[in-house]
Amino acid sequence: MNAFTAGVIALSVIFSGYATEVFRGAIAAVPAGQTEAAKSLGLNAWQRWMFVIGPQMLRLALPAYGNLWISLFKDTALVSIVGLTDIMRVAYVGAGSLRAPLTFYLAASALYLSLTTVTLLSIRLTERRYPALGR
């Protein structure tokens, strides 16, 4: 198995476990009365999910899913352990070859900061579009 496959499998297994728990908790937090009301209106299971449970679950799951996404983004630096080239690995090699670790690590941190900032802003815009209950 090559390093890329091992990294993808490891991060996918960890992320999918956490994401499943986030969405399970959000679905469980939707009041049972909402589902019963949709059922009493004659909505089938697919319609109940798409029009009642899904939108309410999404509002509850977005903040936790956003945090999980940022955590996954930061955890991609760990794949350099299995030999896969990532931002930190390139910074390490550059710092070692040119004897300028501060420059390379500052560039790597600036790249992570900018990518994380863009991701956080997009998550914040999405959360504004779907505000959580009780806010």
FENNORWO-V857356 format. One record per backbone hydrogen bond with DSSP energy under -0.5 kcal/mol. NH is the residue of the N-H (numbers start at 1). CO is the residue of the C=O. If there is no record, write none. Layout:
# FENNORWO-V857356
nh;co
NH;CO
NH;CO
This chain:
# FENNORWO-V857356
nh;co
6;2
7;3
8;4
9;5
10;6
11;7
12;8
13;9
14;10
15;11
16;12
17;13
18;14
19;15
20;16
21;17
22;18
23;19
24;20
25;21
26;22
27;23
28;24
29;25
30;26
30;27
34;31
35;31
36;32
37;33
38;34
39;35
40;36
41;37
42;39
43;38
48;44
49;45
50;46
51;47
52;48
53;48
54;49
56;52
57;53
58;54
59;55
60;56
61;57
62;58
65;61
66;62
67;63
68;64
69;65
70;66
71;67
72;68
73;69
74;70
75;71
76;72
76;73
77;74
78;75
79;76
80;77
81;78
82;79
83;80
84;79
90;86
91;87
92;88
93;89
94;90
95;91
96;92
97;93
98;94
99;95
100;95
104;100
105;101
106;102
107;103
108;104
109;105
110;106
111;107
112;108
113;109
114;110
115;111
116;112
117;113
118;114
119;115
120;116
121;117
122;118
123;119
124;120
125;121
126;122
127;123
128;124
129;125
130;126
131;128
135;132
